Amino acid sequence: MSVLKSHLYAMSAYTPPLEGRDPQQYLLLDFNERTLPVSENVQRALIEYISSGRMQMYPAYGDIVPRLAEYVGVEPSHLMITNGSDQGIELLFRATCSAGDEVIIPVPSFAMYHQCAKVENAKIIEPQYTRETGFPVEGVLSVISDRTKIICIANPNNPSGVAISRENILRIAEAAKHAAVLVDECYFEYSQETVVDCLVSHPNLFITRTFSKTWGMPSLRFGYLMASEANIQALLTVRGPYDVNQLAVVAAGAALSEPEVTERYVTEVMRESKPMFEAFLDAQAISYWPSHANFVWLFPQAPERVEQALVAAGILVRPKADFEGRMGLRVTLGTREQTERLISVLQGVLAE
């Protein structure tokens, strides 16, 4: 006899392929992470905290919320910190969905949306992205019903990198005022596209962001969620008082004190590495999805052989199939030097 919700026994865990990812052995271009370590300032802040004799104490978050709010451009009452953006996503599903409710998740997209929906035993509706038309705006609008509880919008999307305009996000929010519209902006620093200024006018908007991608600290699990003040207060009753660990807060605070470090990295990725890589793909006639983030989803001939050659050369990328089952490779872009190394290996593989 099962003691947990019975449908959980039929689920499988979300288990990304994390084993064997040794940064001393490989150039890690497979998880959309920043390809450079955190700054010495962030490292020093962590060491100083560990050495301060406070590890035995519960977390005290200090001024991190108002500092983040100032960075983002919202009132502190519209923001809560979370254990990675994943927790913000999970909290929203827990707070809105019951068994049988409908969740709209355009596909392909981030696996956590499906995982959270399945935990709540919700019905998942999946309009499809296409390379030609991008985000399925009309497809989403056509399936909104009175049972819709959440609409998931990754902007830009993972794995495709496709963006959706703020006008279309607001069209969806207007059409589904009874539902939560989750806008996942975890790649915001790369895309610079946001609806954060619409939280007051559209109280059904919920925006998640993270320090895992641009800021380079996924191992510390620090994210934040933005929404109307009333919604933040309600979600704080669901989040635990100590869910975010103190080291994550220390590191995030140190990173916020020197945003120019992150800005320099973003500029190199988006203005040098990405255009260089896309020009290479164009020259080789390799198809790829137009991306607004720090990665490109490409579809070379014999993708398995290409991936094996990259691994042999010490470079990891992420195989990802599209909705038709065609296998592609999602490739994270880092510094110009790293991208030149990537292109050099690919040139050798394609020449064979």
C-alpha positions in Angstrom: 0.0 0.0 0.0 1.5 3.3 -1.0 1.8 6.1 1.6 2.7 8.8 -0.9 0.5 10.2 -3.6 0.0 7.2 -5.8 0.9 9.0 -9.1 4.4 9.8 -7.8 5.4 6.1 -8.0 4.8 6.2 -11.7 7.1 9.2 -12.2 10.8 9.3 -12.9 13.1 11.8 -11.3 14.6 14.7 -13.2 18.2 13.5 -13.4 20.5 15.7 -15.7 23.7 13.9 -16.8 26.0 15.5 -14.3 28.5 12.7 -13.7 32.0 13.0 -15.1 31.8 16.7 -15.7 35.4 17.5 -14.6 36.4 21.1 -15.4 40.0 20.2 -15.2 39.5 17.6 -18.0 36.8 19.2 -20.1 35.6 22.6 -21.4 32.1 22.5 -20.1 29.7 23.8 -22.9 26.8 21.5 -22.0 24.8 23.1 -19.2 24.7 26.8 -20.2 26.9 27.7 -17.3 29.3 30.6 -17.2 32.6 29.2 -18.5 34.8 31.3 -16.1 35.0 31.0 -12.3 33.6 33.6 -10.0 35.8 36.6 -9.2 38.4 36.7 -6.5 36.1 39.1 -4.6 33.3 36.5 -4.5 35.8 33.8 -3.5 37.2 36.0 -0.7 33.8 36.8 0.6 32.9 33.1 1.0 36.3 32.3 2.6 35.9 35.2 5.1 32.4 34.0 6.0 33.4 30.4 6.5 36.3 31.7 8.7 34.1 34.0 10.8 32.7 31.4 13.2 29.1 31.7 12.0 28.5 28.5 10.2 26.6 27.1 13.2 24.1 29.9 13.0 20.8 30.0 11.0 20.9 32.2 7.9 20.3 35.9 8.3 19.7 37.5 4.9 20.4 41.2 5.8 20.0 43.6 2.9 20.1 41.2 0.0 16.5 41.7 -1.0 16.6 45.5 -1.3 20.0 45.2 -3.0 18.6 42.8 -5.6 15.4 44.9 -5.9 17.6 48.0 -6.7 19.5 46.0 -9.3 16.3 44.7 -11.0 14.4 48.0 -10.7 11.4 46.9 -8.5 10.3 47.6 -5.0 11.7 45.1 -2.4 8.1 44.0 -1.5 7.9 42.6 -5.1 10.8 40.2 -4.7 11.7 37.1 -2.7 14.9 35.1 -2.8 14.7 31.4 -3.5 16.9 28.3 -3.5 17.7 28.6 -7.2 15.0 29.7 -9.7 13.9 26.1 -9.6 12.4 26.7 -6.1 10.5 29.7 -7.4 9.0 27.6 -10.1 8.1 24.8 -7.7 6.6 27.2 -5.2 4.3 28.6 -7.9 3.1 25.2 -8.9 2.5 24.2 -5.3 0.6 27.4 -4.7 -1.7 27.2 -7.7 -2.2 23.7 -9.0 -4.3 20.8 -7.8 -4.9 17.4 -9.5 -6.6 17.7 -12.8 -5.9 21.4 -13.3 -4.4 22.4 -16.7 -0.9 23.7 -17.2 0.2 25.1 -20.6 3.9 24.4 -21.3 5.1 25.2 -24.9 7.6 22.6 -26.0 10.4 21.8 -26.1 11.3 23.7 -22.9 12.9 23.4 -19.5 12.2 20.0 -17.9 11.5 21.4 -14.4 8.1 22.8 -15.6 6.9 19.3 -16.5 8.4 17.8 -13.3 6.5 20.3 -11.1 3.3 19.9 -13.0 3.5 16.1 -12.8 4.1 16.3 -9.0 0.8 18.2 -8.6 -0.9 15.7 -11.0 -1.9 18.5 -13.4 -2.8 18.0 -17.0 -0.1 19.3 -19.3 -1.0 21.0 -22.6 1.9 21.4 -25.0 1.8 23.9 -27.9 4.9 23.5 -30.0 7.7 25.9 -30.9 9.0 25.8 -34.4 12.2 27.1 -35.8 10.3 29.2 -38.4 7.6 30.7 -36.1 9.3 30.6 -32.7 7.1 30.8 -29.6 3.6 29.4 -30.4 1.6 32.5 -29.3 -1.6 31.6 -31.1 -1.3 28.0 -30.0 -1.1 29.1 -26.4 -4.0 31.5 -26.7 -6.2 28.8 -28.3 -5.9 26.3 -25.4 -6.5 28.7 -22.5 -9.5 27.5 -20.5 -11.2 28.1 -17.2 -9.1 25.2 -15.9 -5.8 26.8 -16.8 -3.7 27.5 -13.7 -0.2 28.2 -15.0 1.2 29.2 -18.4 5.0 28.7 -18.6 7.0 31.1 -20.7 10.8 30.7 -20.8 12.2 33.9 -22.2 14.5 33.1 -23.9 13.6 29.5 -24.1 15.8 26.5 -23.3 17.0 24.6 -25.4 16.1 26.7 -28.4 17.1 30.1 -27.3 14.0 31.6 -28.9 12.6 34.8 -27.4 9.0 36.0 -27.1 8.1 39.7 -27.4 6.8 41.5 -24.3 3.7 42.4 -26.4 2.9 38.7 -26.8 3.6 37.9 -23.1 1.1 40.7 -22.1 -1.4 39.4 -24.7 -1.3 36.0 -23.0 -1.4 37.6 -19.5 -4.5 39.5 -20.5 -6.2 36.5 -22.0 -5.6 34.4 -18.9 -6.2 36.8 -16.0 -7.4 33.9 -13.9 -4.1 32.0 -14.3 -0.5 32.5 -13.2 1.8 33.4 -16.1 5.3 32.3 -15.2 8.0 34.2 -17.2 11.3 32.5 -16.6 14.0 35.1 -17.2 17.0 33.0 -16.1 19.0 34.2 -19.1 18.0 37.9 -18.7 21.5 39.3 -18.6 22.2 37.8 -22.0 18.9 38.7 -23.6 18.0 42.0 -21.8 14.4 41.2 -22.4 12.0 41.5 -19.5 8.4 42.3 -18.3 9.5 43.2 -14.8 8.0 46.7 -15.3 4.5 45.1 -15.7 4.2 43.4 -12.4 1.8 46.1 -11.0 -0.4 46.4 -14.1 -0.5 42.6 -14.6 -0.7 40.9 -11.1 -0.9 37.4 -12.7 2.7 37.7 -13.8 5.4 35.9 -12.0 9.1 36.3 -13.0 11.9 34.0 -12.0 15.6 34.6 -12.3 18.8 32.9 -11.1 22.5 33.4 -10.3 23.2 30.0 -11.8 23.8 31.2 -15.4 25.3 34.6 -15.9 26.6 35.1 -12.4 28.4 31.7 -12.4 27.3 30.1 -9.1 24.9 27.2 -9.9 26.4 25.1 -7.1 25.2 27.6 -4.5 21.6 27.6 -5.6 20.5 31.2 -5.5 17.6 32.7 -7.4 14.7 35.1 -6.9 11.1 35.5 -7.8 9.3 38.7 -8.6 5.5 39.3 -8.5 2.9 41.7 -7.1 3.3 42.5 -3.4 0.3 40.4 -2.4 1.6 37.4 -4.4 5.0 37.7 -2.8 3.5 37.7 0.7 1.4 34.7 -0.1 4.4 32.7 -1.6 6.5 33.6 1.5 4.1 31.5 3.5 5.0 28.5 1.3 8.7 29.0 1.2 10.6 28.0 4.4 12.3 30.8 6.5 15.8 29.2 5.9 15.4 27.7 2.5 18.2 29.8 1.0 21.7 29.0 2.4 23.9 31.7 3.9 26.8 31.1 1.6 24.6 31.7 -1.5 23.5 35.1 0.0 27.2 36.0 0.8 28.3 35.2 -2.8 25.4 36.9 -4.4 26.0 40.0 -2.4 29.7 40.1 -3.3 28.8 39.6 -7.0 26.3 42.5 -6.9 29.0 44.8 -5.6 30.9 44.4 -8.9 28.3 44.0 -11.7 30.9 45.1 -14.2 32.6 41.7 -13.9 29.5 40.0 -15.1 28.8 42.7 -17.7 32.2 42.2 -19.3 31.7 38.4 -19.6 28.2 38.9 -21.1 29.5 41.4 -23.6 32.3 39.0 -24.7 29.8 36.1 -25.1 27.0 38.0 -26.9 29.0 40.4 -29.0 32.1 38.4 -29.9 31.7 34.6 -29.3 28.1 34.1 -30.4 28.3 36.1 -33.7 31.6 34.3 -34.5 30.0 30.9 -33.9 26.9 31.7 -35.8 29.0 33.0 -38.7 30.9 29.7 -38.7 27.6 27.7 -38.7 26.3 29.8 -41.6 29.5 29.2 -43.6 29.2 25.4 -43.0 25.4 25.4 -43.9 24.6 23.9 -40.4 21.1 24.8 -39.4 20.4 26.2 -35.9 17.7 27.9 -34.0 17.9 31.7 -33.6 19.0 32.3 -30.0 18.8 35.2 -27.7 20.8 33.5 -25.0 24.4 32.2 -24.4 23.8 28.9 -26.3 22.9 27.7 -29.7 20.9 24.6 -30.7 22.4 23.3 -33.9 21.7 20.3 -36.1 24.8 19.0 -37.9 24.8 15.9 -39.9 25.8 12.8 -37.8 25.4 14.7 -34.5 26.5 11.7 -32.5 29.8 11.5 -34.3 30.3 15.3 -33.8 29.6 15.0 -30.1 32.0 12.0 -29.8 34.7 14.0 -31.5 34.1 17.0 -29.2 34.3 14.8 -26.1 37.6 13.2 -27.4 38.9 16.8 -27.8 37.9 17.6 -24.2 34.7 19.6 -24.9 31.3 18.6 -23.6 28.0 19.7 -25.3 24.4 18.6 -24.7 22.5 16.4 -27.1 18.9 17.5 -27.4 16.2 16.2 -29.7 13.5 18.4 -31.2 9.8 17.6 -31.1 10.2 15.4 -34.3 12.9 13.4 -32.7 15.8 14.9 -34.7 18.9 15.0 -32.6 20.7 18.3 -32.3 23.5 19.6 -30.0 22.9 22.5 -27.6 26.2 24.3 -27.3 27.0 26.9 -24.6 29.2 29.8 -25.7 31.9 31.2 -23.5 34.9 33.4 -24.1 36.2 34.3 -27.5 39.2 32.0 -26.9 37.0 29.1 -25.9 34.8 29.6 -28.9 37.8 29.6 -31.2 38.9 26.3 -29.7 35.4 24.9 -30.3 35.3 26.0 -33.9 38.7 24.6 -34.5 37.6 21.2 -33.4 34.4 21.3 -35.3 36.3 22.3 -38.5 38.4 19.1 -38.1 35.3 16.9 -37.6 33.4 18.4 -40.5 36.4 18.0 -42.8 36.6 14.3 -42.3 
